[in-house]
Amino acid sequence: MRSFLNLSQHTAHCINILNEQLGRLISWLSLLMVLVVFAIVVLRYLFDISWVMMQESVVYLHSLLFMLGAAYTLKHDGHVRVDIIYQRCNDRSKAWIDLLGTVFLLIPVATFITWASWEYVADSWDILESSRNSGGLPLVYVLKSCLILMPVLLILQGVALVLTKMNDLLGAKHG
């Protein structure tokens, strides 16, 4: 039992490090997005210049920020939840709610999103899809890859959450 607890703690720790580092890296995109929007506004209203590529880059940055930051947000328990019941629960009950919610909701939904997106993303890669707008960004297929990357990162973080909650529940009994 001890070896399982140690292995699961190590696995959860590695996943947490991955999503923590990725989340910190991705968070810089919010600053970049603000700067690009500022540049767009300045160029448009002061110099009457507009580039489709700059406008599309805001959409790309926004998409990357939210899709690749979802697992980081889950790691930090930052997603919206209905706390009517949860807030009144003790730590053991909260662990059970988190464990069951992850196993029966998060992981199946993220798995379905991955499965449902696979062909769509593969088709985009097959044709190396680019923007439909003249002067737009050429890497639409890379952006669409986030439709697979996001749920995979969520599944990994869900596994870390399951392992942590199992350790909490089993550790309380056997520790």
C-alpha positions as CSV (number, residue, x, y, z in Angstrom):
1,M,0.0,0.0,0.0
2,R,2.9,2.4,0.9
3,S,4.5,1.8,-2.5
4,F,1.3,2.6,-4.3
5,L,0.9,5.8,-2.3
6,N,4.5,6.9,-3.1
7,L,4.2,6.1,-6.8
8,S,0.9,7.9,-7.1
9,Q,2.2,10.9,-5.2
10,H,5.3,11.0,-7.6
11,T,3.1,10.7,-10.7
12,A,0.7,13.4,-9.5
13,H,3.7,15.6,-8.7
14,C,5.1,15.2,-12.2
15,I,1.8,16.0,-13.8
16,N,1.4,19.0,-11.5
17,I,4.8,20.3,-12.4
18,L,4.0,20.0,-16.2
19,N,0.7,21.9,-15.9
20,E,2.2,24.5,-13.5
21,Q,5.1,25.3,-15.8
22,L,2.9,25.3,-18.9
23,G,0.3,27.5,-17.1
24,R,3.0,30.0,-16.0
25,L,4.4,30.1,-19.6
26,I,0.9,30.5,-21.1
27,S,0.0,33.3,-18.7
28,W,2.5,35.6,-20.5
29,L,0.2,35.4,-23.5
30,S,-2.3,37.6,-21.7
31,L,0.3,40.4,-21.5
32,L,1.2,39.9,-25.2
33,M,-2.5,39.9,-26.1
34,V,-3.0,43.3,-24.3
35,L,0.0,44.8,-26.1
36,V,-1.2,43.5,-29.5
37,V,-4.7,44.9,-29.0
38,F,-3.1,48.3,-27.9
39,A,-1.0,48.3,-31.0
40,I,-4.0,47.5,-33.2
41,V,-5.9,50.4,-31.7
42,V,-3.0,52.8,-32.0
43,L,-2.3,51.8,-35.6
44,R,-5.9,52.0,-36.6
45,Y,-7.0,55.3,-35.0
46,L,-3.7,57.3,-35.2
47,F,-2.3,56.0,-38.5
48,D,-5.4,54.5,-40.2
49,I,-3.4,51.2,-40.6
50,S,-5.0,47.8,-40.1
51,W,-3.5,44.3,-40.6
52,V,-5.6,41.2,-40.6
53,M,-2.6,39.2,-39.3
54,M,-2.5,41.3,-36.1
55,Q,-6.2,41.0,-35.6
56,E,-6.1,37.3,-36.0
57,S,-3.2,37.0,-33.7
58,V,-5.4,38.3,-30.9
59,V,-7.8,35.4,-31.5
60,Y,-4.9,32.9,-31.6
61,L,-3.5,34.3,-28.3
62,H,-6.9,34.3,-26.7
63,S,-7.5,30.7,-27.8
64,L,-4.1,29.5,-26.6
65,L,-4.5,31.3,-23.3
66,F,-7.8,29.7,-22.4
67,M,-7.3,26.2,-24.0
68,L,-3.8,25.6,-22.7
69,G,-4.5,27.3,-19.4
70,A,-7.5,25.1,-18.5
71,A,-5.5,22.3,-16.8
72,Y,-3.5,24.9,-14.9
73,T,-6.8,26.4,-13.7
74,L,-8.0,23.0,-12.7
75,K,-4.8,22.4,-10.8
76,H,-5.5,25.5,-8.8
77,D,-9.2,24.7,-8.3
78,G,-10.1,27.8,-10.2
79,H,-13.0,26.5,-12.3
80,V,-16.5,27.5,-11.5
81,R,-18.4,25.1,-9.3
82,V,-21.7,25.2,-7.4
83,D,-20.6,25.5,-3.8
84,I,-24.0,25.2,-2.2
85,I,-23.2,21.7,-0.9
86,Y,-19.5,21.5,-1.4
87,Q,-18.6,24.4,0.9
88,R,-20.4,22.8,3.8
89,C,-18.6,19.4,3.4
90,N,-15.7,18.2,5.5
91,D,-12.4,17.5,3.8
92,R,-13.1,13.7,3.4
93,S,-16.5,14.4,1.6
94,K,-14.8,17.1,-0.6
95,A,-12.2,14.5,-1.6
96,W,-14.9,12.0,-2.5
97,I,-16.8,14.7,-4.5
98,D,-13.7,15.7,-6.4
99,L,-12.7,12.1,-7.0
100,L,-16.0,11.0,-8.3
101,G,-16.6,14.2,-10.3
102,T,-13.2,13.7,-12.0
103,V,-13.7,10.0,-12.8
104,F,-17.3,10.2,-13.9
105,L,-17.4,13.7,-15.5
106,L,-14.1,15.3,-16.3
107,I,-12.2,12.4,-17.7
108,P,-15.1,11.0,-19.9
109,V,-16.0,14.4,-21.3
110,A,-12.3,15.3,-22.0
111,T,-11.9,11.9,-23.6
112,F,-15.0,12.5,-25.8
113,I,-13.7,15.9,-26.8
114,T,-10.4,14.4,-27.8
115,W,-12.1,11.6,-29.8
116,A,-14.6,14.0,-31.5
117,S,-11.9,16.5,-32.4
118,W,-9.3,14.0,-33.8
119,E,-10.6,13.8,-37.4
120,Y,-11.3,17.6,-37.6
121,V,-7.7,18.4,-36.5
122,A,-6.2,15.7,-38.7
123,D,-8.1,17.1,-41.7
124,S,-6.7,20.5,-40.9
125,W,-3.2,19.1,-40.7
126,D,-3.6,17.2,-44.0
127,I,-4.3,20.4,-45.9
128,L,-2.0,22.6,-43.7
129,E,-5.0,24.8,-43.2
130,S,-4.4,28.6,-43.2
131,S,-6.5,31.6,-42.7
132,R,-9.4,32.2,-45.1
133,N,-8.6,35.9,-45.0
134,S,-6.1,37.4,-47.3
135,G,-3.1,38.4,-45.2
136,G,-4.2,36.2,-42.3
137,L,-2.1,33.8,-40.2
138,P,-1.1,30.6,-42.0
139,L,-1.0,28.2,-39.0
140,V,-4.7,27.4,-38.4
141,Y,-3.9,23.7,-38.2
142,V,-1.5,24.3,-35.3
143,L,-4.2,26.3,-33.4
144,K,-6.8,23.6,-34.0
145,S,-4.4,21.1,-32.4
146,C,-5.3,22.8,-29.1
147,L,-8.7,21.0,-29.5
148,I,-6.7,17.8,-28.7
149,L,-4.1,19.2,-26.5
150,M,-6.5,20.9,-24.1
151,P,-8.5,17.8,-23.2
152,V,-5.3,15.7,-23.0
153,L,-3.9,18.2,-20.4
154,L,-7.2,18.1,-18.6
155,I,-7.1,14.3,-18.5
156,L,-3.6,14.4,-17.1
157,Q,-4.5,16.9,-14.5
158,G,-7.6,14.8,-13.7
159,V,-5.4,11.8,-13.2
160,A,-3.2,13.8,-10.8
161,L,-6.4,15.0,-9.0
162,V,-7.6,11.4,-8.7
163,L,-4.3,10.1,-7.4
164,T,-4.1,13.0,-4.9
165,K,-7.7,12.4,-3.6
166,M,-7.1,8.7,-3.4
167,N,-3.9,9.3,-1.4
168,D,-5.9,11.7,0.9
169,L,-8.6,9.1,1.4
170,L,-6.3,6.0,1.7
171,G,-3.7,7.9,3.7
172,A,-6.3,8.9,6.2
173,K,-7.2,5.3,6.7
174,H,-3.7,3.8,6.6
175,G,-1.5,6.7,7.6
